[in-house]
Amino acid sequence: MNDVFDNKVALVTGGSRGIGAAVAVRLAEDGADVALTYQRGTDAAAAVVEKIKAMGRRAVALQADSADPEAVVAAVDQVAAQLGRLDILVNNAGAYHVAPVEELGQAEFEETIAVNVRAPFVASKAAIKHMQDGGRIINIGSNVAERVVFPGLSLYALSKSALIGLTKGLARELGARGITVNQINPGPIDTDLNPASGPFAATAAGFTALGRYGVPAEIAATVAHLAGDGGAYLTGATIAVDGGFNI
């Protein structure tokens, strides 16, 4: 562990498992106090909190549905109130519906846009009221925002492409305050929702230059770089951490 983020507070949405949990733990290892939101999986969220507390850092888990904008704002405000400040926001929570477009209903469309686009917008808007100059906003997108090689991903790709526009727009608006805004587009990552042992995993891995799935810690490492001093002159960028999927 180190103290890169000593006296700083981070909020990771969707931080109870997968990439979000890895990001929360990595930021804590680097010295941050960490809050995370989750929709379901109270035990998983509690386990992440306990792991962070065992490092000597403060941690809190807040149940909040990212499809509910009022709940998102309340969570951001509660983090700032409980932990005293907010320096780093990682918009990680996501909705993922895969189906041919003619089979996707209005409910799937609304949820995807609400969670993948509106929630990062609302959370960022709420967070910048609490951030001092030099804060960090990091959006977790997807490699399919730039390259869609499988059918059934139209809606998901739409939402993650929109997130790129939000990233660039916020970066321009907040640059004068030294607040950087960047997006990470993961490729195939080994999580419980997309296991490297899954039925289509070999095909997905085959599209990467490295020929393998990534692991959540590899995404977390890039988040940590962007959130630290090394990321101070990087803003409005979309960074592919995808093993060469999109080259």
C-alpha positions as CSV (number, residue, x, y, z in Angstrom):
1,M,0.0,0.0,0.0
2,N,1.0,3.6,-0.5
3,D,-0.3,7.1,0.2
4,V,-0.7,8.5,-3.3
5,F,-4.3,9.4,-2.5
6,D,-3.9,10.1,1.2
7,N,-6.7,12.4,2.5
8,K,-8.6,12.0,-0.7
9,V,-12.1,10.5,-1.1
10,A,-13.3,8.4,-4.0
11,L,-16.7,7.3,-5.0
12,V,-17.1,4.2,-7.3
13,T,-20.6,3.5,-8.6
14,G,-21.4,-0.1,-9.0
15,G,-18.5,-1.0,-6.8
16,S,-19.6,-4.2,-5.2
17,R,-18.2,-6.6,-7.8
18,G,-16.2,-7.0,-10.9
19,I,-14.4,-4.0,-12.3
20,G,-16.0,-1.7,-9.7
21,A,-14.8,-3.7,-6.8
22,A,-11.3,-3.9,-8.2
23,V,-11.2,-0.1,-8.7
24,A,-12.5,0.5,-5.2
25,V,-9.8,-1.8,-3.6
26,R,-7.0,-0.3,-5.8
27,L,-7.8,3.3,-4.8
28,A,-7.9,2.2,-1.2
29,E,-4.5,0.5,-1.6
30,D,-3.2,3.7,-2.9
31,G,-4.4,5.7,0.1
32,A,-8.0,6.8,-0.6
33,D,-11.0,6.6,1.5
34,V,-13.6,4.9,-0.7
35,A,-17.4,4.9,-1.0
36,L,-19.2,2.6,-3.4
37,T,-22.8,2.3,-4.6
38,Y,-24.6,-0.9,-5.3
39,Q,-28.1,-1.9,-6.4
40,R,-28.2,-5.5,-5.3
41,G,-25.7,-7.8,-3.5
42,T,-25.5,-6.3,0.0
43,D,-23.1,-9.0,1.1
44,A,-20.7,-8.4,-1.8
45,A,-20.7,-4.7,-1.1
46,A,-20.1,-5.3,2.6
47,A,-17.2,-7.6,1.8
48,V,-15.5,-4.8,-0.3
49,V,-16.0,-2.3,2.5
50,E,-14.4,-4.7,5.1
51,K,-11.5,-5.3,2.8
52,I,-10.9,-1.6,2.5
53,K,-11.3,-1.0,6.2
54,A,-8.7,-3.7,6.9
55,M,-6.2,-1.5,5.1
56,G,-6.9,1.3,7.6
57,R,-9.0,3.3,5.2
58,R,-12.5,4.6,5.7
59,A,-15.2,2.9,3.5
60,V,-18.9,3.1,3.1
61,A,-21.4,1.2,0.9
62,L,-24.6,3.0,-0.2
63,Q,-27.5,1.2,-1.8
64,A,-28.6,3.3,-4.8
65,D,-30.3,2.4,-8.1
66,S,-28.3,4.2,-10.8
67,A,-31.5,4.2,-12.9
68,D,-33.0,6.6,-10.3
69,P,-31.5,10.1,-10.7
70,E,-32.6,11.2,-7.3
71,A,-30.9,8.2,-5.7
72,V,-27.7,9.0,-7.6
73,V,-27.6,12.6,-6.4
74,A,-28.4,11.6,-2.8
75,A,-25.6,9.1,-2.8
76,V,-23.1,11.6,-4.1
77,D,-24.2,14.1,-1.5
78,Q,-24.1,11.5,1.3
79,V,-20.5,10.5,0.4
80,A,-19.4,14.1,0.7
81,A,-21.3,14.6,4.0
82,Q,-20.1,11.3,5.6
83,L,-16.5,11.4,4.4
84,G,-16.0,15.1,4.4
85,R,-15.1,15.7,0.7
86,L,-15.1,14.1,-2.8
87,D,-12.0,14.1,-5.0
88,I,-12.5,11.2,-7.4
89,L,-15.7,10.0,-9.1
90,V,-15.6,6.7,-11.0
91,N,-18.8,6.2,-13.0
92,N,-18.7,2.4,-13.3
93,A,-22.3,1.2,-12.8
94,G,-23.8,-0.2,-16.0
95,A,-26.8,-1.9,-17.6
96,Y,-26.1,-4.5,-20.3
97,H,-28.9,-5.9,-22.6
98,V,-27.8,-8.0,-25.5
99,A,-30.4,-8.9,-28.1
100,P,-31.3,-8.2,-31.7
101,V,-32.7,-4.6,-31.9
102,E,-36.2,-5.9,-32.9
103,E,-36.3,-7.8,-29.7
104,L,-35.4,-5.0,-27.4
105,G,-38.3,-3.3,-25.7
106,Q,-38.8,0.2,-24.4
107,A,-38.0,-1.0,-20.9
108,E,-34.6,-2.2,-21.9
109,F,-33.9,1.0,-23.8
110,E,-34.9,3.2,-20.9
111,E,-32.9,1.3,-18.4
112,T,-29.7,1.3,-20.6
113,I,-29.8,5.0,-21.2
114,A,-30.8,5.8,-17.6
115,V,-27.9,3.8,-16.1
116,N,-25.2,4.2,-18.8
117,V,-25.7,7.8,-19.8
118,R,-28.0,9.7,-17.5
119,A,-26.5,8.4,-14.3
120,P,-22.9,9.5,-15.2
121,F,-24.2,12.9,-16.2
122,V,-26.2,13.3,-13.0
123,A,-23.5,11.9,-10.7
124,S,-20.8,14.2,-12.3
125,K,-23.1,17.2,-12.0
126,A,-23.6,16.5,-8.3
127,A,-20.0,15.6,-7.7
128,I,-18.4,18.8,-9.1
129,K,-20.3,20.8,-6.4
130,H,-18.2,19.0,-3.8
131,M,-14.9,18.7,-5.7
132,Q,-12.0,21.0,-5.2
133,D,-10.0,22.1,-8.2
134,G,-7.9,19.2,-9.5
135,G,-10.6,16.6,-9.0
136,R,-11.0,13.6,-11.2
137,I,-14.0,12.1,-13.1
138,I,-13.4,8.7,-14.8
139,N,-16.1,7.0,-16.9
140,I,-16.0,3.3,-17.5
141,G,-17.2,2.7,-21.1
142,S,-16.7,-0.3,-23.4
143,N,-14.7,-1.3,-26.4
144,V,-17.9,-1.7,-28.3
145,A,-18.3,2.0,-28.4
146,E,-15.8,2.0,-31.2
147,R,-15.9,-1.5,-32.7
148,V,-19.0,-3.8,-32.7
149,V,-18.0,-7.3,-33.9
150,F,-20.9,-9.2,-32.5
151,P,-24.7,-8.7,-33.3
152,G,-27.1,-7.8,-30.5
153,L,-25.0,-4.9,-29.1
154,S,-26.6,-1.9,-30.8
155,L,-28.2,-0.5,-27.7
156,Y,-25.2,-1.1,-25.5
157,A,-22.9,0.4,-28.1
158,L,-25.2,3.4,-28.4
159,S,-25.0,4.1,-24.7
160,K,-21.2,3.8,-24.4
161,S,-20.7,6.0,-27.5
162,A,-22.9,8.6,-25.9
163,L,-20.6,8.4,-22.8
164,I,-17.6,9.4,-25.0
165,G,-19.5,12.7,-25.9
166,L,-20.2,13.4,-22.2
167,T,-16.6,12.8,-21.4
168,K,-15.3,15.2,-24.0
169,G,-17.9,17.9,-23.1
170,L,-17.3,17.7,-19.3
171,A,-13.5,17.8,-19.9
172,R,-13.9,21.1,-21.8
173,E,-16.2,22.6,-19.2
174,L,-14.2,21.6,-16.2
175,G,-10.7,22.1,-17.5
176,A,-10.4,25.6,-16.1
177,R,-10.7,24.1,-12.6
178,G,-8.1,21.5,-13.3
179,I,-10.7,18.7,-13.0
180,T,-9.9,16.1,-15.6
181,V,-12.5,13.8,-17.2
182,N,-11.5,10.7,-19.1
183,Q,-13.1,7.4,-20.2
184,I,-11.7,3.9,-20.1
185,N,-13.0,1.4,-22.6
186,P,-12.4,-2.1,-21.4
187,G,-12.2,-5.0,-23.7
188,P,-13.3,-8.5,-22.6
189,I,-12.6,-8.6,-18.9
190,D,-13.0,-11.7,-16.7
191,T,-15.9,-11.0,-14.4
192,D,-18.9,-13.0,-13.2
193,L,-21.0,-11.3,-15.9
194,N,-18.4,-12.1,-18.7
195,P,-16.3,-15.0,-17.5
196,A,-13.2,-16.0,-19.4
197,S,-14.5,-19.5,-19.2
198,G,-17.8,-18.6,-20.9
199,P,-19.2,-20.1,-24.1
200,F,-18.1,-17.2,-26.3
201,A,-14.9,-16.3,-24.4
202,A,-12.5,-17.9,-26.8
203,T,-14.0,-16.0,-29.7
204,A,-13.9,-12.7,-27.9
205,A,-10.3,-13.3,-26.8
206,G,-9.4,-14.2,-30.4
207,F,-10.3,-10.6,-31.4
208,T,-7.6,-9.2,-29.1
209,A,-4.0,-8.8,-30.2
210,L,-2.9,-10.4,-26.9
211,G,-5.2,-13.4,-27.3
212,R,-6.6,-13.3,-23.8
213,Y,-9.2,-11.8,-21.5
214,G,-8.1,-9.0,-19.2
215,V,-8.7,-9.0,-15.4
216,P,-10.4,-6.3,-13.4
217,A,-7.1,-5.2,-11.8
218,E,-5.8,-4.1,-15.1
219,I,-8.7,-1.7,-15.5
220,A,-8.2,-0.5,-11.9
221,A,-4.5,0.2,-12.6
222,T,-5.5,2.6,-15.4
223,V,-8.1,4.3,-13.2
224,A,-5.4,4.8,-10.5
225,H,-3.1,6.4,-13.1
226,L,-5.8,8.8,-14.3
227,A,-6.8,9.7,-10.8
228,G,-3.2,10.4,-9.7
229,D,-0.7,13.1,-10.5
230,G,0.3,11.2,-13.6
231,G,-3.1,11.9,-15.1
232,A,-3.1,15.7,-14.4
233,Y,-2.5,16.6,-18.1
234,L,-4.8,14.0,-19.6
235,T,-8.4,15.0,-20.1
236,G,-11.2,14.4,-22.6
237,A,-9.4,11.1,-23.6
238,T,-10.9,7.7,-24.4
239,I,-8.4,5.0,-23.4
240,A,-8.8,1.5,-24.7
241,V,-7.7,-1.1,-22.2
242,D,-8.7,-4.0,-24.4
243,G,-5.7,-6.1,-25.2
244,G,-5.7,-4.7,-28.7
245,F,-9.3,-5.6,-29.5
246,N,-9.9,-2.3,-31.4
247,I,-6.6,-2.0,-33.4
